[in-house]
Every structure is written in structure tokens, then in C-alpha cells.
Amino acid sequence: MTGQWQAEDEAATGAAAPAATGSVTDQQQAASAADAAQKQGWRLEVLDSLDALTASEWNALAGDDYPFLQHAYLSALESCGAASAASGWHPAHLVVRDADGRLLAGLLRYLKLHSRGEYVFDQQWAEALEQAGGRYYPKQLTAVPFTPSDGPRLVTSSQLASPAARRALLEWLWPHLKAGIAPAAEPGSALRRYEHSGFHLLFVSAQERQDWQAAIPELISRPGMQYHWQSRGEPDFATWLESLRSKRRKEIRRERRKVAEQGFTLTRLEGAQIGPDDIEAFYRCYCMTYLERGQRPYLPLDFFQQLRRSMPERLLLVQARDEQGAPVAAALCLIGSDCLYGRWWGSEVHADCLHFEVCYYQGLEFCLQRGLKRFDPGTQGEHKISRGFAAYATGSLHWLMHPGLQEAVAEAVEEEARWLSKARQQVTAMLPYREPAPQTAQER
């Protein structure tokens, strides 16, 4: 269901802005936004499913560099039920069209009833607000569900590609986001408003974080850190190993040898090579990582089978088979234009060093063979440092409606930033390379 922003008709919907926002200010912002939209010819719509757009419409904005913004990936998350109203992820995506109905921009957005599946942890914020008598949920979230991988979030046509145009667009969208604009009750009717506690933009690329903060200074920037491998120009795995100090070189060779000595055979499958039985075997392994902790997996089998059918060219499946040829461990990765994304892993056996081989060394070999510049193996895991994965800065942006909570979070985030700055220096000192890497753009 979609609707259009019609400021003059909003009173007829019976929806009101949350009291904590200050209704007069919100009405002024909405009126100003409506004036700007009229001058530009922009029209805002809110979609309760990404399938309200065709794949070609959305992908024309999203491009093909970052696989997690592909229509097929996002549609699979919604249609399998993982990112749906029933699971506490209410889709409410924003799209902007021009006066002739052409799609100009899109922004993923969900009304969240919990904080699961986000990988940026705000449960303490929720607890603080609720102890003070407020309600933290629902909240507005712009992120790719269950995907802690940085990338673009606001996608635009070439007409809005310039920094000035993007800033104007963000300044126009912001009053609508603060107001919690919701899908219309009926097609063609005025948009409503959600009750919500704030807005959160997760794992957004460094350049886009700068765009948002320039347009909306009140957003709080919260830094994060992962461990990524970045190419130094080595042509193959053997050459990369030679770039490491002798001790680590020997340890990695020993780890790989242990896997072979235990009788495992490693295979990498891509695209059409991956069959439905391969996905079923992977899924059994994937579920084990959750069941061992007494949890249910976030994602159902249907999600992965949809990816196999709709975007096979983006998939890399690493399998470990035992001496009988049965797949007993696996990792499923997505392939970007210059980055490999290791996303899901699992094993039905406990075997020494098998995790390192399936999740790291096979992915590194693939990146080196394909000339990919970066390998993002997923969140956490300090054990990655000694295997050549360096500190990689991530970030999120936050706005809390409650002024006291906004101030407290800003102070806490400043302390987190100081700690992370020291942690990144420590990680760099722990890397196993014989020579320091050239400074990256992210570090400058």
C-alpha cells in the first residue's frame, strides 16, 4: 500500500504527531517541507513493501556494486517473513518521485518493535527511557535487516547525484522522518504518522554519513569497528602469506594442514553450480550455530533458496565435505563489485581449525583470484586480527525524540569513540604483516 504526502489533508487522517516532538515545530517543518517539495516537483510516497516497486525501478537507483541493496535480496527478506510486520519489522520505505512520476530516490525504513537483528546495540537506551516512564518501541530504523555490512542507504537517480542535490533532498526528508510518516490507510489517501521514539541509520557508508550530518547536524554519530582484509596488491595466496611475519605464516599453514589431515575437502561453488540441495545442506549447518546457543535462526530456508533463484551470480558457497563426501560445514558469501561479504556460516561437526578455513582462508583465496579489494567476513572476532584482518571503521547515526535521552546518548557515544580510537591503534599494532600497510582513505 502506498500513499502520497499531502500536508493540507493530514488533519483528516486523525493522526497526530507524538507529543514529545513539539507539535507547532513539527507542523512548521512539515509546511516548509511541503513548500520545498512543490518548488522541486518532488512527491513523497511510503511503501509497506518493496515489491510495490519493480526490480528494474529500484535497481536503477541502487546500482549493482553493493548486493544487499538489490531488490532481490530485500524482497526475499520481506517475502520470507524475516523482515515483516509479523516479525517486528514493519516496512515503511520512502520513495521520491518527480512531477511526472519518475523515481528519483529511495530510502529503506522499518518501524521496529524490538532491537534484534541490527548488530548496533541500543538496548540500554531502551531500558533507560522505559525506566523514566517513556516508550522506546516502536522506533524508526533505516538499515538492511540482519546485515551488519556498511554501504549506501539513500539511493538516488543521476538527477540527485550532486552533493548539493543530496543535501537538499535530505533536508526535505528530515521533517517527514521526525514526524514518523507512515503508509496511507487507503491507496491515494494522505499519509499518516507513526508514534515512535526516534530514528536510527545503521551501517551507512562513510561518505553518506558525512552527507547526513552536513544536512542534519542533530544526528548523533556512533562509531563502530569490524575486522576486514584489504588487498595490498598480492597476486595469490602464497604471495600474501609471504607478506606475513614468519611465525604467523607457519601457524596459518599448520591450521590449513590440520583441516586436510582431519579428512575434510574444501569446495567453492558459484552461481548456477549451487543447487537446492547445496542450500539445504548449508541451512542445516547454519541452524546449528543458533541451536547450540539455544536460539532460533533469524532467517528461514526459503530466504536462501530465493537468493539462489533470483541472484545466483552474487553467491559464493564454501563447503567442507567429510571423508564420505557429505557436506558438514559451509559458509555462504555475497560478491560485490570490489568486496566479498562473508555472511553466514555453520557446521555440524566440531573440528580443529575448520572455521578458519571455511570462513577466512577460502574467502581470501577467492578475493586474491578475482582481484577483489576487500573481504568483509562479518562482525566481531578478535581472532581475525592475527590472520591479517585489520580494524575497519563503521558507523551509525541516531536521533532520539526525548531531549534527555538524546543528550545522555551523545555523551555515551563520545566515550565509546575515545575507546574505539585506542582500540584501532592496538589492533594495528597486533597485525601480523612484516610491513605496515599504506594508509587508507578511511584512516586519513
C-alpha positions in Angstrom: 0.0 0.0 0.0 1.3 3.4 -0.9 0.3 7.0 -0.2 1.4 10.5 -1.1 2.4 13.3 1.2 -0.5 15.8 1.3 0.2 18.2 4.1 -3.1 20.0 3.7 -5.1 16.8 4.2 -3.2 15.4 7.1 -5.7 16.6 9.7 -8.3 14.5 8.1 -6.5 11.2 8.8 -6.9 11.7 12.6 -3.2 11.1 13.1 -1.2 13.4 15.3 2.5 13.9 15.8 3.9 12.4 19.0 3.5 14.9 21.8 7.2 15.0 22.7 8.2 16.4 19.4 6.5 19.8 19.9 3.5 19.9 17.5 3.9 23.5 16.4 7.5 23.0 15.4 6.6 19.8 13.5 3.8 21.5 11.7 6.2 24.3 10.6 8.7 21.8 9.4 6.1 19.8 7.5 4.8 23.0 5.9 8.3 24.1 4.9 9.0 20.6 3.5 5.8 20.8 1.5 6.8 24.1 0.1 10.2 22.8 -0.9 8.6 19.7 -2.5 6.3 21.9 -4.5 9.1 24.0 -5.8 11.2 21.0 -6.8 8.2 19.0 -8.1 9.0 16.2 -5.6 6.4 13.8 -4.3 6.9 11.5 -1.3 5.4 8.1 -1.1 5.6 5.5 1.7 5.6 1.8 0.7 4.7 -1.0 3.0 6.6 -3.4 0.8 9.5 -3.0 -1.6 7.6 -5.2 -4.0 5.4 -2.1 -4.7 8.4 -1.2 -7.0 9.6 -3.4 -9.8 13.1 -4.7 -9.6 14.2 -2.6 -12.5 12.9 0.6 -10.9 14.6 0.0 -7.6 17.9 -1.4 -9.0 18.2 1.6 -11.3 18.7 3.7 -8.2 20.6 1.1 -6.1 23.2 0.1 -8.7 24.9 -3.2 -8.6 28.1 -2.6 -6.5 26.5 -3.4 -3.2 24.5 -6.7 -3.3 22.5 -6.1 -0.1 20.5 -3.2 -1.7 19.5 -5.3 -4.7 15.7 -5.7 -5.0 16.0 -9.5 -5.0 17.8 -9.5 -1.6 15.4 -7.1 0.1 12.3 -8.6 -1.4 13.5 -12.1 -0.2 13.8 -10.7 3.3 10.3 -9.4 3.3 8.5 -12.2 1.4 10.1 -15.0 3.6 8.7 -13.2 6.7 12.0 -12.3 8.3 11.6 -8.6 7.7 7.8 -8.2 8.0 5.2 -6.7 10.4 4.7 -10.2 11.9 8.4 -10.3 12.9 8.5 -6.8 14.3 9.9 -5.2 11.1 7.2 -3.1 9.7 8.3 -1.9 6.2 7.7 1.8 5.6 10.1 2.6 2.8 10.3 6.2 1.5 10.5 6.9 -2.3 10.5 10.3 -4.0 9.1 10.9 -7.5 9.1 13.9 -9.7 6.1 15.6 -11.1 5.9 13.2 -13.9 6.1 10.1 -11.7 9.7 9.2 -12.3 11.5 7.6 -9.4 14.2 9.9 -8.0 15.2 8.5 -4.7 14.6 5.7 -2.2 15.3 5.1 1.5 14.8 1.8 3.3 12.9 2.2 6.5 11.3 -0.1 9.1 9.2 0.6 12.2 10.9 -1.7 14.7 9.2 -3.2 17.7 12.5 -4.6 19.1 16.3 -4.3 18.5 17.0 -7.8 17.3 18.8 -8.4 14.1 20.5 -5.0 14.0 24.1 -5.6 15.3 24.2 -2.0 16.7 23.1 -2.4 20.3 20.8 0.1 21.9 19.0 -2.0 24.5 20.5 0.1 27.3 19.0 3.2 25.7 15.6 1.5 25.6 15.9 0.4 29.2 16.8 4.0 30.3 13.8 5.5 28.5 11.4 2.9 29.8 12.6 3.3 33.4 11.9 7.0 33.0 8.3 6.2 32.0 8.8 6.5 28.2 8.4 4.1 25.4 11.3 3.2 23.2 9.5 0.9 20.8 8.4 1.4 18.2 11.4 3.2 16.7 12.3 4.1 13.1 15.2 2.2 11.5 17.0 2.6 8.2 19.2 -0.5 7.7 19.4 -3.7 5.7 17.8 -6.2 8.0 20.1 -8.8 9.6 23.1 -7.4 7.6 25.9 -5.7 9.5 27.7 -4.5 6.4 28.4 -0.9 5.7 27.1 0.6 2.4 24.7 3.1 0.9 21.3 3.7 2.4 19.9 6.6 0.5 19.8 5.7 -3.2 19.2 8.4 -5.9 18.9 8.9 -9.6 21.6 10.8 -11.5 19.4 13.9 -11.2 20.2 14.0 -7.4 23.8 12.7 -7.5 25.5 16.0 -6.7 26.3 16.8 -3.1 24.1 19.9 -3.2 21.1 18.0 -4.5 21.5 15.2 -2.0 21.8 17.7 0.8 18.6 19.4 -0.3 16.8 16.1 -0.5 17.9 15.1 3.0 16.9 18.4 4.4 13.5 17.9 2.8 13.1 14.3 4.0 14.1 15.1 7.6 10.9 16.7 8.9 9.0 13.7 7.5 11.3 11.3 9.3 11.0 13.1 12.6 7.2 13.1 12.2 7.2 9.4 11.5 5.4 9.5 8.2 3.5 6.2 7.7 1.8 4.4 4.8 -1.7 5.7 3.9 -4.7 3.9 5.2 -6.0 3.6 1.6 -4.3 3.9 -1.8 -4.2 7.6 -2.8 -5.1 9.0 0.6 -3.0 11.2 2.8 -0.1 9.7 4.7 -0.4 9.1 8.5 2.1 9.3 11.3 3.7 6.7 13.4 4.2 7.0 17.2 7.9 6.4 17.6 10.9 7.3 19.8 13.5 8.3 17.2 15.3 7.5 14.0 18.4 5.2 13.6 20.5 4.8 10.5 22.8 1.8 10.7 26.0 0.7 8.9 25.9 3.6 6.5 28.9 4.3 4.3 31.4 6.9 5.5 30.6 9.3 2.6 26.9 9.1 3.2 27.3 9.6 7.0 29.0 12.9 6.1 26.1 13.8 3.8 23.5 13.1 6.5 25.5 15.0 9.2 26.0 18.0 6.9 22.3 18.2 6.2 21.1 17.2 9.7 23.6 18.3 12.4 21.4 17.0 15.3 22.1 13.4 14.3 24.5 11.6 16.8 27.3 9.7 15.1 28.1 6.4 16.8 31.4 4.8 15.6 31.9 1.0 15.3 34.7 -1.3 14.4 34.9 -4.6 12.5 37.9 -6.6 11.1 38.3 -6.6 7.3 41.0 -7.9 5.0 42.2 -5.3 2.4 44.3 -6.1 -0.6 47.9 -4.9 -0.7 48.2 -6.0 -4.3 49.3 -9.6 -3.8 48.5 -11.8 -6.8 47.8 -15.0 -4.9 47.5 -16.6 -1.5 51.1 -17.8 -1.4 52.4 -14.3 -2.1 50.1 -12.9 0.6 51.4 -15.5 3.1 54.9 -14.2 2.4 53.9 -10.7 3.4 53.3 -12.1 7.0 55.8 -12.5 9.7 57.4 -16.0 9.9 55.5 -17.1 13.0 52.1 -16.3 11.6 53.0 -17.8 8.2 53.8 -21.1 9.8 50.7 -21.0 12.0 48.4 -20.4 9.1 50.0 -23.2 7.1 49.7 -25.5 10.1 46.0 -24.6 10.5 45.2 -25.4 6.9 47.2 -28.7 7.1 45.2 -29.7 10.2 41.9 -29.4 8.2 43.2 -31.6 5.5 44.6 -34.2 8.0 41.1 -34.5 9.5 39.8 -35.7 6.2 38.0 -32.6 5.0 37.8 -31.5 1.4 37.0 -27.8 0.6 35.0 -26.8 -2.4 33.9 -23.3 -3.7 30.6 -23.2 -5.7 29.3 -20.1 -7.5 26.1 -19.2 -9.3 24.5 -22.0 -11.2 26.8 -24.5 -9.6 24.8 -24.1 -6.3 21.8 -26.3 -6.3 18.8 -26.5 -4.0 20.4 -29.5 -2.2 23.5 -27.5 -1.5 21.4 -24.7 0.1 19.6 -27.2 2.2 22.9 -28.7 3.4 24.2 -25.2 4.1 21.0 -24.4 6.0 21.4 -27.4 8.3 24.8 -26.1 9.2 23.6 -22.5 9.6 20.9 -23.5 12.0 23.4 -25.3 14.2 25.2 -22.1 15.1 21.9 -20.9 16.7 20.7 -24.1 18.1 23.9 -24.6 20.0 23.2 -21.3 21.8 19.5 -22.2 22.4 18.3 -19.7 19.8 16.2 -19.9 16.7 17.8 -18.7 13.4 16.7 -15.3 12.1 16.4 -16.4 8.5 14.3 -19.3 7.1 15.4 -21.8 4.4 13.1 -20.1 1.9 15.2 -16.9 2.1 18.3 -18.6 1.0 16.5 -20.6 -1.7 15.1 -17.3 -3.1 18.6 -15.9 -3.2 19.8 -18.9 -5.2 17.0 -18.5 -7.7 16.9 -14.7 -8.0 20.6 -13.6 -7.7 22.8 -16.7 -8.1 25.6 -14.6 -9.8 26.2 -12.9 -6.4 26.6 -16.1 -4.4 29.7 -18.0 -3.3 29.2 -21.1 -1.3 32.2 -22.7 0.5 31.6 -26.3 1.5 33.6 -28.6 3.7 33.0 -32.3 3.0 34.0 -35.2 5.2 35.7 -38.4 4.1 32.4 -39.9 2.9 31.7 -36.8 0.8 28.9 -35.4 2.9 28.8 -31.6 3.4 29.3 -30.9 7.1 30.2 -27.3 7.2 29.6 -24.3 5.0 29.8 -20.5 4.6 27.6 -18.5 2.2 29.1 -15.2 0.9 27.8 -12.5 -1.4 30.0 -11.0 -4.1 30.1 -7.2 -4.6 31.9 -5.2 -7.3 35.1 -5.0 -5.2 34.3 -6.7 -1.9 33.5 -10.2 -0.8 30.9 -10.3 2.1 31.1 -13.4 4.3 27.6 -13.5 5.9 26.5 -16.9 7.2 28.3 -19.9 8.4 27.6 -23.2 10.3 29.0 -26.6 11.0 27.5 -29.9 12.0 30.9 -31.1 13.4 33.5 -29.8 15.9 36.8 -29.9 14.1 40.1 -28.1 14.8 40.6 -25.0 12.6 37.7 -25.8 10.3 36.0 -22.5 11.0 39.2 -20.5 10.0 39.5 -22.5 6.7 35.8 -22.2 5.7 35.2 -18.6 6.8 38.5 -16.9 6.2 41.2 -18.7 4.1 38.8 -19.8 1.4 37.4 -16.3 1.1 40.9 -14.8 1.0 41.9 -17.1 -1.8 38.8 -16.2 -3.7 39.4 -12.4 -3.3 43.0 -12.8 -4.5 42.0 -14.9 -7.5 39.3 -12.4 -8.5 41.2 -9.2 -7.7 38.7 -8.1 -5.0 40.0 -5.3 -2.9 38.3 -6.1 0.4 36.9 -9.1 2.4 34.3 -8.3 5.0 33.9 -11.6 6.9 31.2 -10.3 9.3 31.0 -8.8 12.8 33.2 -9.3 15.9 36.0 -11.9 16.2 39.4 -10.6 17.5 40.9 -13.9 16.3 40.7 -12.3 12.8 43.5 -9.9 13.7 46.3 -12.5 13.7 45.0 -13.7 10.3 45.5 -10.3 8.6 42.2 -8.7 9.2 42.7 -5.0 10.1 40.4 -2.6 12.0 37.7 -1.2 9.8 35.6 1.8 10.9 31.9 1.5 10.6 29.3 4.0 11.8 25.6 4.7 12.5 23.6 7.8 13.1 20.9 8.3 15.7 18.3 10.8 16.7 16.2 10.4 19.9 13.0 12.3 20.4 13.4 12.6 24.2 15.8 15.5 24.8 17.3 14.0 27.9 17.9 10.7 26.3 19.4 12.4 23.2 21.9 14.3 25.5 22.8 11.2 27.5 23.4 9.1 24.4 25.5 11.8 22.8 27.8 11.8 25.9 28.0 8.0 26.0 28.8 7.8 22.3 31.7 10.3 22.8 33.2 7.9 25.4 32.7 5.0 23.0 34.5 6.9 20.3 37.5 7.6 22.6 37.7 3.9 23.5 37.5 2.8 19.8 40.2 5.2 18.7 42.6 3.5 21.2 41.3 0.0 20.2 42.0 0.7 16.5 45.6 1.7 17.3 46.0 -1.5 19.3 44.6 -3.7 16.5 47.0 -2.1 14.0 50.0 -2.9 16.3 48.8 -6.5 16.5 48.6 -7.2 12.8 50.9 -10.0 11.5 52.4 -8.2 8.5 56.1 -7.6 8.1 55.5 -4.2 6.7 52.7 -1.7 7.7 50.0 -1.1 5.1 49.8 2.2 3.2 47.3 4.5 5.0 43.8 4.0 3.6 41.3 6.8 2.8 39.3 5.5 5.8 42.2 6.2 8.1 43.1 9.7 6.9 
